[in-house]
Amino acid sequence: MITNIDASLALSQDTITRNYQESQMTIDLIFTTENITNRLIQCEINEEMKNFSDHLLIQTVIDLRVYKESARRLRCN
């Protein structure tokens, strides 16, 4: 399914996302399409936020601003 929409990992493959007992694992994954990847500002573990889980918090920031196309267009003669 992920290959059908051409999605890619936004978070590094080797990022530890879960500390459980004495094991560290990468089990939480963030996938984005090309359009979102181009707008990705940040995708990383945020260790500063309080967390009461054995999963680490992943902070993902995406630029969602809408850019208007210039109203002025050149005329072709």
C-alpha positions as CSV (number, residue, x, y, z in Angstrom):
1,M,0.0,0.0,0.0
2,I,2.8,2.4,0.8
3,T,4.5,1.8,-2.5
4,N,1.2,2.5,-4.3
5,I,1.2,6.1,-3.0
6,D,5.0,6.5,-3.3
7,A,5.4,7.2,0.4
8,S,8.7,7.5,2.1
9,L,9.9,7.5,5.7
10,A,10.2,11.0,7.2
11,L,11.9,9.7,10.4
12,S,15.3,8.2,10.1
13,Q,15.1,4.3,10.0
14,D,17.5,3.9,12.9
15,T,15.6,6.3,15.2
16,I,14.7,4.6,18.5
17,T,11.0,5.3,19.2
18,R,10.3,2.9,22.1
19,N,12.1,2.1,25.3
20,Y,10.6,-1.0,26.9
21,Q,12.2,-2.6,29.9
22,E,15.8,-2.9,28.7
23,S,15.1,-2.9,25.0
24,Q,15.1,-0.1,22.5
25,M,13.1,-0.4,19.3
26,T,12.0,1.4,16.2
27,I,8.3,0.6,15.9
28,D,6.7,4.0,15.3
29,L,7.1,5.2,11.8
30,I,6.1,8.4,10.0
31,F,5.5,8.2,6.3
32,T,4.9,11.1,3.9
33,T,4.1,11.5,0.3
34,E,6.4,13.7,-1.9
35,N,4.2,16.8,-1.6
36,I,4.3,16.6,2.2
37,T,8.0,15.7,2.3
38,N,8.7,18.9,0.4
39,R,6.9,20.8,3.1
40,L,8.4,18.9,6.1
41,I,10.1,21.3,8.5
42,Q,11.0,18.8,11.3
43,C,10.4,15.2,12.1
44,E,12.3,13.9,15.2
45,I,12.1,12.6,18.7
46,N,11.2,15.4,21.2
47,E,12.7,14.5,24.5
48,E,11.7,17.8,26.2
49,M,8.0,17.1,26.2
50,K,6.5,15.1,29.1
51,N,5.6,11.6,28.2
52,F,4.1,8.9,30.3
53,S,4.5,6.1,27.8
54,D,7.3,3.7,26.8
55,H,7.0,5.2,23.3
56,L,9.0,8.3,22.6
57,L,7.2,11.4,21.3
58,I,7.8,12.2,17.6
59,Q,7.4,15.8,16.8
60,T,6.4,16.4,13.1
61,V,6.1,19.9,11.8
62,I,4.8,20.5,8.3
63,D,4.5,23.9,6.5
64,L,0.8,24.2,5.7
65,R,0.9,27.7,4.4
66,V,-1.0,28.3,1.2
67,Y,0.9,30.2,-1.5
68,K,-1.1,32.2,-3.9
69,E,-0.1,32.3,-7.5
70,S,0.8,35.7,-8.8
71,A,-2.3,37.5,-10.2
72,R,-0.1,39.2,-12.8
73,R,0.4,37.2,-15.9
74,L,2.3,37.9,-19.1
75,R,0.3,38.1,-22.2
76,C,1.3,36.1,-25.2
77,N,1.0,38.0,-28.5
